Amino acid sequence: MTKGPGARTFPRLHIFFTHYCYQIRTSPHHTCYAIPRGVVPEPELHYFCKPSALRPATHVIDFITAQELLADEPACQTLWELVSTQFRTRSKFLAVWAGARFVALHRDADGRADGFLLVNAPVNWQIDYVVVAPTARGQGVASALVLETANQAFLRGVPYVMLTSKASLRPLYEACGFVPVTAAETLAPAAPAGSTGSYRTLTPKG
Ligand SMILES: CC(C)(COP(=O)(O)OP(=O)(O)OC[C@H]1O[C@@H](n2cnc3c(N)ncnc32)[C@H](O)[C@@H]1OP(=O)(O)O)[C@@H](O)C(=O)NCCC(=O)NCCS
C-alpha cells in the first residue's frame, strides 16, 4: 500500500461507510427509506453524451480521484450525510463507491464541499450520485458538476459518458449535453454491415 496522505485515511473511511451501511440495513428505521406500498417510483431515463467540445461551467469544480476524496474527511462526511438523507438506497452507494474512480466536487465560499458526483470509469464513464446540499441548490451547482465531468471526459478522450436519472431531471441533463436513450433506440437491432436502412445504433462513428 502507498504511504501517501490518504493511505491511513482510506481504510478508516471505508470502515466508516461500511459500518454505517451495516447499521442502516439492521436498523428498525431502515424501512423508512423503502418506497411505501402503493407509491409508484418515478420513472428513470438513461442518458448518454459524446463529449465533443469544452463547455464553460458556471462554478469552479474540483475534479479529483476517489482516493483524494478519502483524504478529505470533512468532504467524506458531507457526502455521506447527503447520500443518507437524499437517497433511499444507501446500501447501493457502497456498491457504486467501490467502482468510483473520480469525484467532481463543488465547494462553498468557505471551502466546504456542498456538491458531488461520482464517476465510474472503466472505459466509457458513468456518472452516479449527483447531489447538492439543500442550501446550495438552484444556483447551477449540479449543472457545473455535470458539465465539468463532460469536459474532463473530453480532455481525456473518453468516448461516452452515461448516467441514469429520474425523468423529472431531464432539463438538467439535456442542458448539459446529455441525450435520453429511448427504449426503442436501446432495443433496435444494429444495422447489418453494408445496410443503408434507417436502423438506430449507438455504435460510435469513426
Ligand atoms: C437534483 C439536484 C442535484 C439539483 O441540484 P442544483 O444544484 O439545485 O441544480 P441546478 O441549480 O444546477 O439546476 C439546473 C437545472 O436543472 C433543473 N432542475 C434542478 N433541480 C430540479 C428538480 N428538483 N426538479 C426538476 N428540475 C430540476 C432545472 O432545469 C434547473 O434550471 P433552472 O434553475 O434554470 O430552473 C439537487 O436538487 C439534489 O441534490 N437533489 C437530491 C438528490 C437527487 O435527486 N439527485 C439526482 C439523482 S438522479
The ligand as an SDF file (V2000), in Angstrom:
LIG
                    3D

 48 50  0  0  0  0  0  0  0  0999 V2000
  -31.2370   17.4140   -8.3600 C   0  0  0  0  0  0  0  0  0  0  0  0
  -30.1380   18.2800   -7.7440 C   0  0  0  0  0  0  0  0  0  0  0  0
  -28.8080   17.5730   -7.8870 C   0  0  0  0  0  0  0  0  0  0  0  0
  -30.1220   19.6350   -8.4840 C   0  0  0  0  0  0  0  0  0  0  0  0
  -29.0520   20.4300   -7.9450 O   0  0  0  0  0  0  0  0  0  0  0  0
  -28.9950   22.0160   -8.2290 P   0  0  0  0  0  0  0  0  0  0  0  0
  -27.6160   22.4740   -7.9670 O   0  0  0  0  0  0  0  0  0  0  0  0
  -30.0710   22.7050   -7.4720 O   0  0  0  0  0  0  0  0  0  0  0  0
  -29.3230   22.0700   -9.7740 O   0  0  0  0  0  0  0  0  0  0  0  0
  -29.0090   23.3070  -10.7540 P   0  0  0  0  0  0  0  0  0  0  0  0
  -29.1410   24.5930   -9.9810 O   0  0  0  0  0  0  0  0  0  0  0  0
  -27.7290   23.0680  -11.4530 O   0  0  0  0  0  0  0  0  0  0  0  0
  -30.2260   23.1790  -11.7710 O   0  0  0  0  0  0  0  0  0  0  0  0
  -30.0650   23.3460  -13.1480 C   0  0  0  0  0  0  0  0  0  0  0  0
  -31.3810   22.9910  -13.8360 C   0  0  0  0  0  0  0  0  0  0  0  0
  -31.7540   21.6660  -13.5190 O   0  0  0  0  0  0  0  0  0  0  0  0
  -33.1790   21.5730  -13.3940 C   0  0  0  0  0  0  0  0  0  0  0  0
  -33.5070   21.1430  -12.0350 N   0  0  0  0  0  0  0  0  0  0  0  0
  -32.7490   21.2900  -10.9210 C   0  0  0  0  0  0  0  0  0  0  0  0
  -33.3500   20.7110   -9.8760 N   0  0  0  0  0  0  0  0  0  0  0  0
  -34.5030   20.1870  -10.3260 C   0  0  0  0  0  0  0  0  0  0  0  0
  -35.5560   19.4590   -9.7220 C   0  0  0  0  0  0  0  0  0  0  0  0
  -35.5380   19.1300   -8.4180 N   0  0  0  0  0  0  0  0  0  0  0  0
  -36.5900   19.0610  -10.4950 N   0  0  0  0  0  0  0  0  0  0  0  0
  -36.6290   19.3650  -11.8080 C   0  0  0  0  0  0  0  0  0  0  0  0
  -35.6500   20.0640  -12.4430 N   0  0  0  0  0  0  0  0  0  0  0  0
  -34.6080   20.4670  -11.7080 C   0  0  0  0  0  0  0  0  0  0  0  0
  -33.7240   22.9480  -13.7220 C   0  0  0  0  0  0  0  0  0  0  0  0
  -33.9960   22.9840  -15.1160 O   0  0  0  0  0  0  0  0  0  0  0  0
  -32.5460   23.8390  -13.4030 C   0  0  0  0  0  0  0  0  0  0  0  0
  -32.5290   25.0020  -14.1620 O   0  0  0  0  0  0  0  0  0  0  0  0
  -33.2400   26.3490  -13.5700 P   0  0  0  0  0  0  0  0  0  0  0  0
  -32.6160   26.5950  -12.2290 O   0  0  0  0  0  0  0  0  0  0  0  0
  -32.8870   27.3860  -14.5930 O   0  0  0  0  0  0  0  0  0  0  0  0
  -34.6830   26.0220  -13.4710 O   0  0  0  0  0  0  0  0  0  0  0  0
  -30.4240   18.5640   -6.2280 C   0  0  0  0  0  0  0  0  0  0  0  0
  -31.7300   19.0620   -6.1100 O   0  0  0  0  0  0  0  0  0  0  0  0
  -30.2660   17.3340   -5.3500 C   0  0  0  0  0  0  0  0  0  0  0  0
  -29.1830   17.0770   -4.8400 O   0  0  0  0  0  0  0  0  0  0  0  0
  -31.3780   16.5710   -5.1770 N   0  0  0  0  0  0  0  0  0  0  0  0
  -31.3380   15.3460   -4.3300 C   0  0  0  0  0  0  0  0  0  0  0  0
  -30.5400   14.2340   -4.9790 C   0  0  0  0  0  0  0  0  0  0  0  0
  -31.0220   13.9160   -6.3740 C   0  0  0  0  0  0  0  0  0  0  0  0
  -32.2280   13.7800   -6.6110 O   0  0  0  0  0  0  0  0  0  0  0  0
  -30.0620   13.7770   -7.2820 N   0  0  0  0  0  0  0  0  0  0  0  0
  -30.3280   13.3870   -8.6450 C   0  0  0  0  0  0  0  0  0  0  0  0
  -30.0390   11.9280   -8.7890 C   0  0  0  0  0  0  0  0  0  0  0  0
  -30.9080   11.2460  -10.1700 S   0  0  0  0  0  0  0  0  0  0  0  0
  1  2  1  0
  2  3  1  0
  2  4  1  0
  2 36  1  0
  4  5  1  0
  5  6  1  0
  6  7  2  0
  6  8  1  0
  6  9  1  0
  9 10  1  0
 10 11  2  0
 10 12  1  0
 10 13  1  0
 13 14  1  0
 14 15  1  0
 15 16  1  0
 15 30  1  0
 16 17  1  0
 17 18  1  0
 17 28  1  0
 18 19  1  0
 18 27  1  0
 19 20  2  0
 20 21  1  0
 21 22  1  0
 21 27  2  0
 22 23  1  0
 22 24  2  0
 24 25  1  0
 25 26  2  0
 26 27  1  0
 28 29  1  0
 28 30  1  0
 30 31  1  0
 31 32  1  0
 32 33  2  0
 32 34  1  0
 32 35  1  0
 36 37  1  0
 36 38  1  0
 38 39  2  0
 38 40  1  0
 40 41  1  0
 41 42  1  0
 42 43  1  0
 43 44  2  0
 43 45  1  0
 45 46  1  0
 46 47  1  0
 47 48  1  0
M  END
$$$$
